[in-house]
Amino acid sequence: MVRNFSPHKNLAKSRSAGNSRLQSPNKSMVHSSHAAKSARLSIMLMVWVILSGFIWEASADGECGSIPINVAFARLSPCLVAARDAQAKVPPLCCDRVKRLVQTNPRCLSAVFLSPLAKEAGIIPAAALSIPKRCNISDRPA
């Protein structure tokens, strides 16, 4: 008995059996891959726009010297709760970071707490600027 091992015949049998590994991609699979690529491209574009805005803002401000204002803001992240509420207890880590910043560049502290980034984070300028006093920092800015 002679058997026919033609690849075309076996492929036709596997397609009729529903073996999806050998089938060509359907339109929905191609569409979802285009949607995924488009989504990734959109996210990359948004990240680029945000980062370029931070770079422009930092270079335009200059109050924190060579440190971009968004980096100085990030370093003061332990102070967020106290900067939003004048009655909140100031965490010791916040006091340490504020003290170091006041010693090295006191104008930077005001620039950070009055920046557009701080406004977007919901910081209340009066509460934020009272942090050095609430931390009992003796050489605080006036």
C-alpha positions as CSV (number, residue, x, y, z in Angstrom):
1,M,0.0,0.0,0.0
2,V,1.4,3.4,-1.0
3,R,0.6,6.5,1.1
4,N,0.5,10.0,-0.2
5,F,2.5,12.4,2.1
6,S,1.8,15.5,0.1
7,P,2.2,18.6,2.4
8,H,-0.8,20.3,0.6
9,K,-3.1,17.5,1.5
10,N,-2.1,17.5,5.2
11,L,-2.3,21.3,5.4
12,A,-5.9,21.1,4.0
13,K,-6.8,18.5,6.6
14,S,-5.3,20.5,9.5
15,R,-7.1,23.7,8.4
16,S,-10.4,21.9,8.2
17,A,-9.8,20.5,11.7
18,G,-9.4,24.1,13.1
19,N,-5.7,24.0,13.8
20,S,-5.1,27.8,14.2
21,R,-1.3,27.6,14.2
22,L,-1.2,26.9,10.5
23,Q,-3.9,29.4,9.5
24,S,-3.0,32.8,8.3
25,P,-3.8,35.7,10.7
26,N,-7.3,37.0,10.4
27,K,-8.2,40.7,10.1
28,S,-8.9,41.2,13.8
29,M,-5.4,40.0,14.8
30,V,-3.8,42.4,12.3
31,H,-6.0,45.2,13.5
32,S,-5.1,44.6,17.2
33,S,-1.4,44.6,16.4
34,H,-1.8,48.0,14.6
35,A,-3.8,49.3,17.6
36,A,-1.1,48.1,20.0
37,K,1.6,49.8,17.9
38,S,-0.4,53.0,17.8
39,A,-1.0,53.0,21.5
40,R,2.7,52.5,22.2
41,L,3.6,55.3,19.8
42,S,1.1,57.6,21.5
43,I,2.5,56.8,25.0
44,M,6.0,57.4,23.8
45,L,5.0,60.8,22.3
46,M,3.3,61.8,25.5
47,V,6.3,60.9,27.6
48,W,8.5,62.9,25.2
49,V,6.2,66.0,25.4
50,I,6.2,65.8,29.2
51,L,9.9,65.4,29.6
52,S,10.6,68.2,27.1
53,G,8.3,70.4,29.1
54,F,10.2,69.7,32.3
55,I,13.5,70.4,30.6
56,W,12.2,73.7,29.2
57,E,10.7,74.7,32.6
58,A,13.9,73.9,34.5
59,S,16.1,75.8,32.1
60,A,13.7,78.8,32.1
61,D,13.5,78.9,35.9
62,G,17.1,78.4,37.1
63,E,16.3,79.1,40.8
64,C,17.7,75.7,41.8
65,G,21.0,76.2,40.0
66,S,22.1,73.1,38.0
67,I,19.3,71.0,39.6
68,P,16.2,71.0,37.4
69,I,13.2,72.1,39.4
70,N,11.3,68.9,38.8
71,V,14.2,67.0,40.4
72,A,14.2,69.3,43.4
73,F,10.4,68.8,43.6
74,A,10.8,65.0,43.6
75,R,13.4,65.2,46.4
76,L,10.8,67.0,48.5
77,S,8.2,64.4,47.9
78,P,8.1,63.4,51.6
79,C,6.7,66.9,52.2
80,L,3.6,66.5,50.0
81,V,1.1,66.0,52.9
82,A,2.5,68.8,54.9
83,A,2.6,71.1,51.9
84,R,-1.1,70.5,51.3
85,D,-2.2,71.0,54.9
86,A,-0.7,73.6,57.3
87,Q,-2.0,71.5,60.3
88,A,-0.4,68.2,59.2
89,K,2.7,66.9,61.1
90,V,5.8,67.3,59.0
91,P,7.7,64.0,58.6
92,P,11.3,64.0,59.8
93,L,12.6,63.0,56.4
94,C,10.9,66.1,55.0
95,C,12.5,68.3,57.6
96,D,15.9,66.8,56.8
97,R,15.5,67.5,53.1
98,V,14.2,71.0,53.6
99,K,17.0,71.8,56.0
100,R,19.6,70.6,53.4
101,L,18.0,72.6,50.6
102,V,17.7,75.8,52.8
103,Q,21.4,75.5,53.6
104,T,22.5,75.0,50.0
105,N,20.0,77.1,48.1
106,P,17.2,78.8,50.0
107,R,15.7,80.4,46.9
108,C,15.2,76.9,45.4
109,L,12.7,76.0,48.2
110,S,10.4,78.8,47.3
111,A,10.8,78.2,43.6
112,V,9.8,74.5,44.1
113,F,6.8,75.3,46.3
114,L,5.6,78.1,44.0
115,S,6.2,76.2,40.7
116,P,3.5,75.1,38.3
117,L,4.4,71.5,39.2
118,A,3.5,72.2,42.8
119,K,0.3,73.8,41.8
120,E,-0.6,70.7,39.8
121,A,0.2,68.5,42.8
122,G,-2.3,70.5,44.9
123,I,0.3,72.2,47.1
124,I,-0.9,75.2,49.1
125,P,1.9,77.8,48.9
126,A,1.3,79.1,52.5
127,A,1.3,75.6,54.0
128,A,4.4,74.6,52.0
129,L,6.4,77.7,52.8
130,S,5.6,77.2,56.5
131,I,7.4,73.9,56.6
132,P,10.8,75.3,57.6
133,K,9.2,77.0,60.6
134,R,7.2,73.8,61.5
135,C,10.5,71.9,61.3
136,N,12.2,74.4,63.7
137,I,14.9,75.2,61.2
138,S,16.7,78.1,62.7
139,D,18.4,79.5,59.6
140,R,15.3,79.4,57.5
141,P,14.5,82.0,54.8
142,A,12.3,84.9,55.9
